[in-house]
Structure formats: structure tokens, C-alpha cells
Amino acid sequence: MSKRKQLNDAIDYAIHTHYEAHQRAIDVQNALYSHKHVCVFGTGEFFEDCATPEHMRRFEYVGDNNPERWGKTFKGRRCLSPEEIAAMEDVAVLIMIGEWRPAYKQLTDMGIECYPMDWYTMNVYDPHYSDEWFESRRKVMLDSMELFEDERSKEIYVEAICNRIAPSLATKIFNELKTPGEYFASDVFSIGKEEYLVDAGAYKGDSIDKFLQASGGQFGGIYSFELDSDIFRELEKTARRYDRSKIQLFNAGVSDEITEVEYGYVQGKEKHVEQITTIDHTLEGKIVTLIKMDVETFEIKALKGAQKIITEQKPKLAISAYHYLSDLWEVPRTIKAMTPEYKLYLRHHAPTVWDTDCYAYVGGKI
């Protein structure tokens, strides 16, 4: 089957089922909050990287197939064997394993109600799109596949959409699409020794660390933007480890306008006013050779707020393209509309739905 037909069939499926994949994610979330006992299954790399305190708040236990882990504590939760989980009354399990299919079959065969993380997180930001929404976007979804330079990008594009709107038509799960090296160590472009990085959505500075690992500690400058003032203080601590004379930190989010927002990053945290700016305004006159962007659904607006720098300086780009389903085609289309010379690539870097990124550069192979 051609990729175009696979994608077209997926759009048909979403329409004919009235986008049932979206409701499935809601049903899984509801199930994990309606049972007396809930458990995360899997304590490996996926769990270590992704089981945040916010994720774990609801879960009483963890489980694993490794007997050496039974009875031990992981992130404050005691590890159970599959048999101990099966013996519990009114229990549901969230499988936090990249290759989740064997565990899903095993637990299901044992009579344990379970759900893979893929299903739980599939549409975190998306609303329920109508049949008309899909039909009106069919052509742009199909045509956007041809924006990408290589077959790997086209495969990721089609499989990511299929997983999100028509799981039965996906030939690979997200874990089979992932590659290491997000942002700065992908196979798309290399990082030079004199890069001037815009780090939009800097969080606590983890991307600064990764950038400097990729560049061997050498760089021209770093401009880091972080919206949340509490997290910004952690970013400041990270930046102190490096040459602060070449690092500028901005306690602001990025968009296509200069404004203020009422914001609370963590559920239950008191909201407060934070600043929003544009990259063009804040970095007017600055050299920019690389933009990394992960700004929680604001990517399109943030790109538009950096249009002058992008069109004039043509920096390398590494832009998150997964928060909304439409980001998979709207992010590359926005970049291409600004600067047609950009070569576009798509890579996926996580064992589940997040961290699908659009990479772009101008010129020959870097």
C-alpha cells in the first residue's frame, strides 16, 4: 500500500468512526480514575524518563516482570509482580513500556484490565474534531507529505497521523519510529562550534545541557526563553554552570504578539501573570543560527513571531510538531511558506506520542 493511500484511508476511518480514537483516550483516562486500585506496569527507561510526580500522583503501585524488582520501591511506589496485581480487586493498569504489545497481551490474558501509555496520551491537547474538519483538511494532509525531503520523514508523518486517528491502520507504533538525538544530535544536521541558539521553551535548562554536549561545549551565544517564573529560577541555576557572558535568559513565553497571560504550569498551583514576547522583538539585531522550539501548542504563533529572523538569517530549525494533530502538517507548511528554500525533515524521539519534531535547514547536506 502506498503511503498516500494509507493516509487517505486513515482520514476515511476517522470520518466513518467520528474520530473514535479521541474518545478512546478519554475512556482510558476515565478508567484509570474510576477503579479502586491503579498501577503503572514497567519500571525501565520509559518509566524513569517519563513517570513524573504529576503522572504518578494517581498511581498506588508499580509492576514489572523482573522478579528482582518485586517488593522494591520505585518513585515512591512498591513494585508488584503480575500475579499480585491479578489478585487485586477492582484494578486497572497503565503500561509504561515502549514496546507495549507483549505486556498488553500478557496482562489481558491474566484477566487484568490494562491500557498502554500510547492510548492514554494520544490526544492530550486536541479537541474532538468533526467529520467536516477532517474532510476539509484531507487535501492539505495528503499534499503535506510531499514537503519532506526523505522517505523516513514521510513514513513518520503518515504513521504518526495513523496512530492518532486510525490506530488499526498504523503499521508501526511510536516506539518503532523513535530515534535518539532530539534537537541537536539527530541525523538531519550537525551542530557547529559557533552556533547562536534560540532555546524557546527552555524549561529548567535541559536543552542547554544537550546543546552544549552536541557542540563540545563551544558556542557563540544562547538566548533562552522560559514562561514560568518558578521554573525560570531553575533555568538560572543551570545557566550558572556555563559561560554566562554568552547566555541570555528571558522570563517570557514566545508567540506572535507582546502581551501578558495568567498562567499556572502545575495543576493546583496558584496562577500568576507571565510575560509573552516575540523572538523578532526581543532578539532584534542579534545573530541567530539555530532555533529550538517546544512551547506547548504555541509553535505556529511563535514561528510567526520569529518570521523576520527566519526569513533574513535562515537559521537551522528544530520545532516541536506534535502538540496538536494539525501541527504535523501546519508546522512544516508555516516554515516552507516563510522560506521556500528550507529542506524539511520529520523525526520522532519518544516511545509514545510526544516528541515528533520538524527539522529544517537551507543549503546542502549539513
N, C-alpha and C positions, 0 to 999 in steps of 0.2 A: 504494500500500500504506500502511495506517495505521502509525503508529509502534508502537502496541501489537502489531500483528500482526508487524511486523518484529522486534521484541524477542522475542516468543514463538517465532518461527521460529528465532531465534538460539539460544535456550535448547534447542529441539529439536535443532538442529545440534550443539551442544556435547555433548548426551547421546548422540546417534546416532554421533558420531565419538569418543566417550570423551575429549572435551576435547583433541583433537589439536593445537589451537593452542598449548597449553602445551608439548607435545613438540617442536613446530616451533622454538620459541625455544631449547630445549636443543640441538636438532640444529644450529642456526645457530652457537651458541656453540662447540659441539664442532668444527664445520667450520673455524672461524677459528683454532682451536688445533691442528688436525691437518695443515695444509698447510705446506710448506716456506717459502713466502713469503705474507705478508698485507699488504694495502694498504687505506687509507682513501681513498674517492673523494669529492671535493668539498672545496674549501678556502674556502668562502664563510662567510656569517654563522652558519649552523648549526655548522660546524666550529669557528669562532672561539669561539663561546659554549660549546660542549659537549664539545670534544675535550680533556679534562683529561689531566694526566700519567698518571693511573691508566688511562684509556681507551687512551692511546697507547702504553703500555708494550709491548704485544704487536706493534704495527704497525711495519714497517720503512720503509714509503714512504707518501706520499700521491699522489693522482692528481687530474687535473682536465681539463676540456675546453678550458680557456683556454690558448692557446699562450704567452701572456705569463707564465704561472706555471711552465711546464715548466723544470726544472733549478734552480729556486729552492728555498729551504728554508722549510718551514712547521712550526713547533713541533718543530724539530729533525729533520724528515724531508724528504728530497728529493722534489720533485714530478715525477711521471712523466706522460707522455702515455698515452692509452688504448692506442695501438699498442705502446708499451714494456711496458705491463702484459700485453697479449695475448701478447707474445713470451716472457714468463717461464714457466718450468716450475713446475708444482705451485703455483699461486697462487689465493688467494681474496680477494675484495674486499668491504669493508663500505661501503655507500653512505651517506654522511652529508650528505644533501640533503633538505630538507623535501619538495619535490615530486620524489619519487624515481623515479616510474614511467618517465619518458623515459630516464633514465640506466640503469635496470634493463633496459629493452628494448635499448638501445644496447649495453651490455656483454654481455648474454646473446647478442645476435646476433653479437657478435665472438667468441663461444666462451669468454667469461670467466665463471668461477663467481663469482656475486655475490649479496649479500643486503642489503636495505635495513635501516637502523637500526631502523625500526619492528619488524621481525621479531626483531631481536637483543635488544631491551629490553622486549618486550611484557609479560612476566610476571616482573619482577625479584624480587619478594617472594613471589608466590603459589606455594603448593604445587600439586600436581596434584589438582584437585577431582574427586570421583567423580560418576557419573551420578546417584546418590541425592542428592548435595549440591545439584546444580542443580535437580532435581525438587522437593526440599523447599523451595527458595527461589524457585520460579517465581512464586508469587503476590506475594510481597513485592517481587520485582524489577519485576514489571509494575505493581503498585499504586504503587510509589515514584515512578514517573514523574510522577504527578499531584500530587506535593508541590510541584513547581516552579511559579513564577508565570508564566513566559513560554514561548513556543514555542521560542525559541532554547535555553533550558535543557533542554527536553525532547528536542530534537534532539541536543544534545551528549551527554546521558545515554544515549540509545539508540545513537548512533553509537560512543561510547566503548566501550560493552559489546560491540557487534557486532565492532569491530576487535579486541577482546581474546579473544573466544570463538568468533566465526564470521566471519572476515575476508571471506569471499566475499559475505556479506550486508550488509556496510557499504557505504553509498553515498558516503561521504566518508572520506578518510584523515585522520589527525590534523592534518596541515599545513593542511587546508582548514577545520578547526574553530577554529583558533587566532585569538586576538585579543590586541592589546597591552595593557599596563597591569595586570599581575598585582598583586593585593592592594590597591593604593592608587590606581590610575588606571583601574579598569575602568568600564564603563558602568552599574554597579549602584548604587553610592552614592558620594558625594563625601567628601572629607576636609576637615574643618573646621580652624580655626586654634587650637583649644583641645583637641585630642584627647589622651587618655591611652591610649597604645598598650601592649598586651602583645605583645611580639615573641618568640613561643615557637619555638625553633629559629632563633636569631639568626645562627648561623654567624659569619662574620667582620665582620658589620655591614652587608652589602649591603642588607638590608631597611630598616635605619635610613636609609641614604642615599636609598632610593626613597621612603620615607615622608616625609622632610623635603623632597624635591623636590615631592611632591604637595601638601604643606601650605604651601609657600612658606617653609619654614624656621621656621614658628611652630608651637608645640605646648605642651600642658600638661605632659606627662611621658611618659617611655618606660621600660618595665620589660622588659629583655632577658634571656632565658634561653638559655644555651648549655651543653650537657653536656660536651663535650670540653675538657679543661683547656688543651691546646695551642692549639686554635682560639680558646678564650676570650681568650688573650693578644692575638690579632689583633683580636678584638672590642673589647678595651680601647683599642687604638690608634685604631680607627675612632671610638669614642665621644669621644676627646680632641679631635676636630675640632669638636665641638659644645658646647653649654652643659651641662657635666657636672653642674651643680647640679640639673638636671631629668631626668637619666638614671641609672637604677639598673641595674646588671649583676649577674646571678646565674649563677655557675658551677655550673649544675644543669640536669638534664633535667626535663621535666614529665610527670606521669602521674596516677593516681588514688590514689597512696599515697606516703608518705615512706619512702625506702629507699636502698640503695646498689646499684650494679651494677658488674660487671667489664666494662670497655669498651675497645675499640680501633677507632678510626674508619677507619684505613687498613690494608689488608691487609699483613701483615708487621710491623706496629707492635706493640710490646710492650703488652699490656693493663694497665690500671690501674683502680683503684676510683674511680668518679664518683658524685656525689650525684643523687638523684631527689627531687623535691618535688611539691607540688600548687600550682596557681595560687591557689586559695582560701586555703591556709595562708600562703603567702609574701606575698600581697598583701591580707591581711585589713585592712579599713578604708581601703583605697586606692580612689581613683576610677579606673574603667576604662570607656572609651568605645569601644574598638576592640581586638579580638583577632585577630592574625595567627598562624597555626599551621602549621608544616611540621616535624613531629617524627618522620619516618621510621618509620611504622606505629603510632605511639603516639597518633594523633589521637583515637580514641574514648575511650581512658583519660584523656587529657589534658583532653578536654571534660568528662568526669565529674568530674575533679579541679578544674574551674572552675565547677561547677554553681551554687554559691551566688552567685557574681558574675554569672553569665549570667542566672539567674532573677531576681535582685534589680535589677541595673543594666541589663540588656538591651543590652549593647554591640553595635556592628556586628561581624560576624564574617567572616573570610576564612580558610577552613580547607582544607588540602590533602585531596583526596578521591580519590586515585589509587594509593596505595602497594599496597593490596590491592584486588582486583576488588570485593569487598564494600563497600569504603569509598564507592563511588559511590552506594550506597543507605543504608548504615549511618550515614555522617556526617550527611546531611540528616535521617534519621529520629531520630538522637540529639538533634540540635538542636531539632527540632519537638516531641519528647517533653518536653524541658525547658521550652520556652516556645512554646506553640502559636501565639502572635501573630507569631512570626517569619515574614517572607516570604523564601522560599528561591530562589536562583538558582544555576546552574552555568555556569562559563566555563572554556575551555581556552586555555592560553597558550604552548604549546610545539609545535615541529614534529614531535614524536613523543609517546610515551605519557605522559610525565610532565607535571605542572603542570595537572591538572584540579582546580579549586578550587570549593568550595561557599561562596557568599556569603549572608549573612543580615542582615536588619535589621528593626526594629519600627517601624511607623508608615507615613506616606505616602511618596511618592517622594522620595528624598533627592538 
